[in-house]
Amino acid sequence: MRGARLRTEDVVCLLSGGMDSLVGAIDAVHAGRRPLFVSQKAKGDTVDQIKFAELISPGTLHLQLSHNARPPCPSERSQRARSIVFLAFGVLAASCLEITRNGVSVDLLVPENGFISQNVPLTPLRTGSLSTRTTHPFYFRQLQKVLDAAGLLATITNPYEFKTKGEMLSECRDQALLDQLAWNSTSCSRYSRYGYRHCGRCVPCQVRRGAVVAWGNTDRTAKGYKYGPLGQRDRSHTQFDDVRSVAMAIDVVARDGVESLIGGAMNREMIGDVAPYREVVRRGIEELAALHRREGVT
């Protein structure tokens, strides 16, 4: 746009309102980066997105955007389309930074723990497209090729692709600020279904809860969990599908090793050296196993 003033920030950081993006934003600021925060508006997260940005880096520009798309046909239930739009918002923001004028590519930080990023199917019933991988390294590499071919100066980066969620929490560079904000972050895949409250039993909730155990902190998640005691023996807790799926994956790894769980889900031709990715999955399962032991899930 003629006359528009380019921004002086040196990095774009996606700030979803989730726990991982919260850690990523805190770490970026403490590493001396000057971030431009980008959020995609979502019911239940919008206010916290603003709060996080203001407390992490007061005065930093924070873009909250929404696509407002209303497809004429029934939309799919996954987050695939929403995720790529979020990335597009980040690319748009990166294109507005002054450093791109000199041909310098802008880091577009997409903070996501490596266990969820890989999203290895926990059971055979979750294979293929039934397990979404919107931050998978292969997906990012393919999308990067599109950006490069289009001459868009944004480099998609996940600084935590080899970290579990628990490791992200434990290694965050401002523990006091993280402890202040973490409990208002969102992880649940069914957050809106339960009145903007974490269910406590979906896979993302279990990963969150296991991460807090690994962090060594007391879980003070706002409003608590609707289905908190996972060891309670009924269809809403221990026998719930996601809880059973995690329990089955834990059992497979304990008996036969993480390779048996991963199977053909990791391809050297797609992601290069699979060893660090395999290890982050193993450690992620360990965090879930510690949660299940703590909750008495059998």
N, C-alpha and C positions, 0 to 999 in steps of 0.2 A: 504494500500500500504506500503510495507516494506521501512522503513526509513523516512516515511512521518512525519512531525512535526504537532502535534495536536494544535489547536488554543486555545487561552486563554480567548476568549470572554465568557460571561456567559448567553447570551440570543440571540436568532435569531429573527429578526424582518423583516417581509415582507414589502417591500417598492415598491409599485406598480406604484407610480406616482400620485395616487389619493389623495384626500384631507384627508380622514380618516387615511390612512397609514402615511401620513405626520405628522398628529397630534400624532399618536402612536409612531413614531420614536422620535419626539421631547420630548414627555413625558417620554419615556424610558430612554433617555440620562439624562434628568433632575432629574430622580429618582435615578441616580447613577448606572444604568445598563451599561454594556459594550457590546453593540450589534454587531452582525454580520448582516449586511443588505443583504437581498436577493431580487433581482428583476427579473421579467420575462420580457425579451425584448419585446417591442411593438412599432410599428411605431407611432411616435408622442410623445412618453413618454421617450424614452431611454436617451436623453440628460438631461431632467429634473430629471430623477432618479439619475443620476450622480451628478448633481448640488445639489439636496436635501441632499444626503448622505454627500457630502463634507462640506456643510454649517452647517448641524446639528451636525456632529461629525467628524471634520477634522482628517484624517489619519485612520479612521475606515475602516476595510475591507468591501468591497462592491462587492458581486457576482452578475453579470448580466448574466442570463442564458436563453437559448432558446431551445425548444425541436426539432425544425426543422422537425416536422413530416409532411409527405405528404401522407395522406390516399389515396388508390386507388379508393375509392368510394366517392360520394358526402358527405361532412361533414355537421353536423347539425349547425344551426345558433346560438345556445345558447353558453354561456361561460362555461358550465358545465365541459367539458373535459379540457379546458384551466385552469380552476380554480383548479382542482385536481392535475394537473401537477405542478402548482405554489406551492401548498402545499407540493408536493413531493420534489421539490427543497429545500424547507425549512427544511424538514426532513433530506434530504441529508446533508445540512449544519450543522444541529444540531448534526449529527453523527460524525462530524469532530472536535467537541469541546472537549477539554481535560477533562472537568469535567465528561464526560460520562465514562471515564476510571474507575472511582470510583463508577459506577453504579448510578450516579445522572442523573435524567431526565432533559432535557433542555427545558425551556419555549420557545415555538414557538408562537410568538405574531402575531395574524392576526387581525389587527385593523379594525373594521367595526361598524358603528352605529347600534344600536338595531332595529331601524325602518326598515332599508333596510335589515338587517339580517333576520328579521321575514318575510319581503316581503309578508304581508297579501294581498290577492287578492283585488284590489280596486273595482272591479265589478265582477258579476258572469261569465263574459266572460274570466276572467283572472285566473280562478281556476285551481287547479291541476298543471300539468307540464308546463302550460303556464306562471307560475310565478316561476322563478328559485330561489333556496334557497341554494346557494353554501357556505354561512357562517351561516346557520341556526344552532342553538345549538344542535338539535337532530342529524343533519348530522355530526357535529363535534364529538359528543359523540360516534356515530357509527364508525366513522373513527378512533377515539382514541382506540377503542377496537381492531381494526385491527393492529394498531401500537404496542399496548401492547402485543398482541398475537405473533407478529413477533419479540418481544424483542427490538424494536426500542425506544431509550430513548429520546423521544420528547413528550412534553405535549402541545397540541393545546390550546391556550388561546386567547379569545377575551376580552380585558379589558373594552370594551365599549358596551357590550351586553345589558346594561340597560340605555344607553345614546342615546339621539337623536343626529343628526349631529350638530345642533345648540348648544347643550350643550357641545359637544366635542370641538367646536371652542371656546366657551366662557370660558371653563375651562382649555384650553391648558396652559401648564406651562411656555411657553415663547411666550407671545403675540406679541412681536416685531418681532421675527423670523418668527412666523406664518404669520403675516401680510405681511412680505417680500416675502414669498414663496407661500402662498395659491393660488394666482391668476394664477400661472403657473401649478397648479395641474389639474388633469383631472377627470371629473365625467360623461361625456356624453356617452350614449350608442350608439350614432351614430357619434362619434368624427371623425373617418376617412372619413365618407361619406361627410362631409361638409368641407373638406380640413383642418382637424385637428383644427376644431373650434367647440365650444359647440353650440348645436342646441338651447338650452334654453327652450325646450318644452317637452322633454322626461321626464319620471318620475325621473330618477336620476338627471337630470338638475333642475327640479322643487324642489327636495329635497335640492340640493345644494343652490339654490337661496333662499329658505325658511330659510335655516340654516344661511345664511349670514344676512338675515333680523333679525333673532333671536339673532345673534351675535352683532347686532347694528353697523355693519360696512358698508362702501360703497363698493358695488361690483365692483371690478376692474379686473374681469376675462380677461385674455389675449385674444385679438381679439373680446371681447364682445360676445354677443349671436346672432346667425343668426336670430332667431325668438324671439326677446327681449320683445316687448310689448304684453304680453299674453292676455291682455284685448281687443286687436284689434279684431273686430268682423268679422272674415273670417275663411275659412277652414284651414288656416295655423297657426292660433293662438287660439282664444277662442274655435273654433269648432274642433280643432285637437283632435284625439282620446285620447292621453295621458292627455291632459288638461281637456277634458270632464270627463275622468275616475277619475282624482283627484278631480274634482269639485263634482262628484257624491258621492265619498267617504266622502268628507267634509260634504255634505248635509245629508248623512245617519247618521253620527256620531252626527251632530247637532240635528237631529230629534229624533233619537232612541238610542243614546249612542254607545260607541265604541264596545260593545258586539255584536251589530247587524252587524257591519262591519266584525268583526273577525269570527263570526259564529263558525263553527267547525274546524277552521284553527289552533287552539291551543289545544293540548291534554295533560292533566296532566300526563298520563302514559308515554308520550314521553319526556316532558321537565320539569316535576315536577311542582312546584308552578307557575301557569300561571299569577298571579297578577302583578309581576314586568314587565313581557313581555307585558301584556295588557296595562299597564300604559305607557310604552315607545311608543307603537303604538298610544295611545291617544295623547301624547305630540307631536309625529311626525306629526299627522294630524293637530294639532294646528299650527305648524310651516308652513305647507302648506296652511292652511286657512288664516294665516296672509299674506302670499305671494299673494294669490288670491285677498284678499281685497285690498292690495297695488296696484296690477296690474289692478283692476277693472274687474276681471273675474266674470261673472254672468251667 
